[in-house]
Amino acid sequence: MLLIAIVLAPLVMFLATSTEGCLGPAAGGWIAGLPIAFAVTLFAVARTTGAVTASRVAASAAGHVPAQVAFGLIFGAVLVRWGLTAAGIAGVLGYVTASVTLAHIPPYAAIALGVAALAAGAALIPRQPSRTRRPRKPSTAIVICLSAAVAVLGATLASQAAGPVLGGAVAAFPATSATRAISIAAQGKRNDAANVAFGLISSLPCFLVLALVVAAAAPHLGLYSFPIAAAGALAAAALTWRHMSRRALPVTGSVPG
């Protein structure tokens, strides 16, 4: 089952991101942040170690939403001002620091803090102008799809080796969005890469809904909880996409990335 999940995650991610090139970097960050690899990870955990374990991984991941928001804001803001290396270090440190802090508070409090962080993060997202929309390079698509496979493998193995709490922390790390942002920043387009990181924050309600539904329903419904969770995440995606579209700046052809 794990091998199937590793193959399925990049395939689904490729299908989901195939139209990103004509939508702009913020939309690309939103798409890359959708909980596709996370859903595949939870399904793989449920099949290999049981629905109860998948529920605990989902609950742990839901409690790491504040860390995800911290990563997106810190990575994007530092990237524009100081470049990719500083942004990568600051973003990872921000995620780890937030995760360690969240580990010391009750799970329900961490989830409530996540809801507040989503609202605050949406208000704090700066609006960076972007370059003209361009088709994605095939090499970039391959790297992003591979990052989805690595994310599934890492989170599944972490949950098996170190338990669902650590597995949830690994599963919640926005590896796909980070990979997309890094690939753009490496081309010298800092604003575009920052918009990818900020777009991640806009899609996190989908992640939270999926995680909460699996956490609550999987112990009782088993694998049947996943269609319900997917429906909830899709509803959240529709709402967040409309919100992000209203906030988006028109792309330009002259603003440096």
Steps between C-alpha positions, in 0.01 A plus 500: 500500500784742578649450154162570341465816707848620400406457134151645539600820680716649220246392237216680676724801566594518132135501398416766758784733399491450123313829449698707750716668236213712368365598842796678660732424794253567782259255342791262458573523871133439575496192277829366638365550852190289443511194730540247220819334622368528856180313410699227329725478808204458735347238275829309487531516879141377541563206270835402650461571873128554550239774497563593864863579425395702195261692725781584741729608218223723367437651843870572544519658155194717570680635806791613282303748290650796693845367408397483134378860511826604665700326228310670218518850646864476609625333183324749271594812693865404550534387139402838357741687727800269548483222242448127475760367744386725783136424419555125508679511834252742654198310370615162630603649835162668525319175430711300746476764773123523463468119498703464819292769667172340388611164641468647851136607475186281485401380151165679503676825593750454216214446254317809628823694467523370145162650412612833645832474315318446170296816550804702607715355223246591233495858629881522515571369151673780305399546139810461284481591128598215268642446157289400204358150532713237331463130430676284754822328388476119481799468735319707762190283476713189548669644810167598656350157433805331650472721807143372548629142490776581750248670729275193500791265564650714776176554689395135474836370620512760778158393629609137499842557658435780747124503547209703368597827671829530314336356190246781509773762538684361197180467297405861574828646373421676167764319297326535164439874537855553621636309202295710260609825664867397500487404132365846412738689730795314348411672171537840670125571526468583869155661487353206313653254746370703795152493349521122487576492874218743572264301277567198722335681791185555295459125445562391860129496596468204260780324690340572835156377395642177358707436812216569743251278316743207483599551863138494615348244262773247419478309833128444438471478122843379398582556134146624438597821679725601211226582245334716766829673575566553130157658454564737790842594364351567155238729653772688686702517178210667318469764770872569533548522124233770477664691785847473348374606156360821646832581669720424201687786329504512122825357365735732314774461246742751649517435872811297589427164657 
